[in-house]
Amino acid sequence: MKRIFDLLIALVALIVLSPVLAITALLVRLKLGSPVIFHQPRPGLDARLFRLHKFRTMTDQRDTNGELLPDEIRLTSFGKFLRSTSLDELPELWNVIRGEMSLVGPRPLLAKYLERYSPEQLRRHEVRPGITGWAQINGRNALTWEQKFALDVWYVDHHSLWLDVKILALTVWKIVQRDGINEPGQATAQEFMGSQTKPL
């Protein structure tokens, strides 16, 4: 039922939001340049890698050594707007249709984090990652990594179609409030450096 629900809602959302997607893509092209879509491998169900699609929110500014500048410099006011409204997440609907993601689930994080999780934190990959999730409506980037992962594992143990509907409804409210977008003092969130206990 969850997969059927995801597929139907994602298809309808893509159709209904197609004008928003087109306008956003045009603005990204004009304000941030190409490529319009940001692609990155992320671990999904059972930690299998897939290609995540998002609208880009940062420039490609680099220092004299060719290294990318810090996020707070590359993240423009337009990029901040995309993130605060979650418009940058809309291309992930394609990941949902392909079966790589769900509408609701733990957010897909960087692949390099896999070796840094504790065995308990690694359980977040027992379900498909989501566009939104239990952690997103309970603090988002204002939470510590440990708090986020604890909420992710709670969702793994308690997920249901009714809970997904509740999370989707509360996500809309959180977007309107623009609550918990950034970690305090950070452009987005600090890098997760690992837990005390490493996975086997």
Salt bridges, closest charged atoms under 4 A:
ASP46 OD2 - ARG48 NH1 3.24
ASP60 OD2 - ARG56 NH2 3.10
ASP71 OD1 - ARG74 NH2 3.19
ASP88 OD2 - LYS54 NZ 3.47
GLU89 OE2 - LYS54 NZ 3.77
GLU89 OE1 - ARG107 NH2 2.96
GLU92 OE1 - ARG107 NH1 2.79
GLU100 OE2 - ARG98 NE 2.98
GLU120 OE2 - ARG123 NH1 3.83
GLU126 OE2 - ARG123 NE 2.97
ASP152 OD2 - ARG124 NH2 2.84
ASP157 OD1 - ARG123 NH2 2.63
ASP164 OD2 - LYS2 NZ 2.41
ASP179 OD2 - LYS174 NZ 3.03
GLU191 OE2 - LYS112 NZ 3.08
GLU191 OE2 - ARG116 NH1 2.82
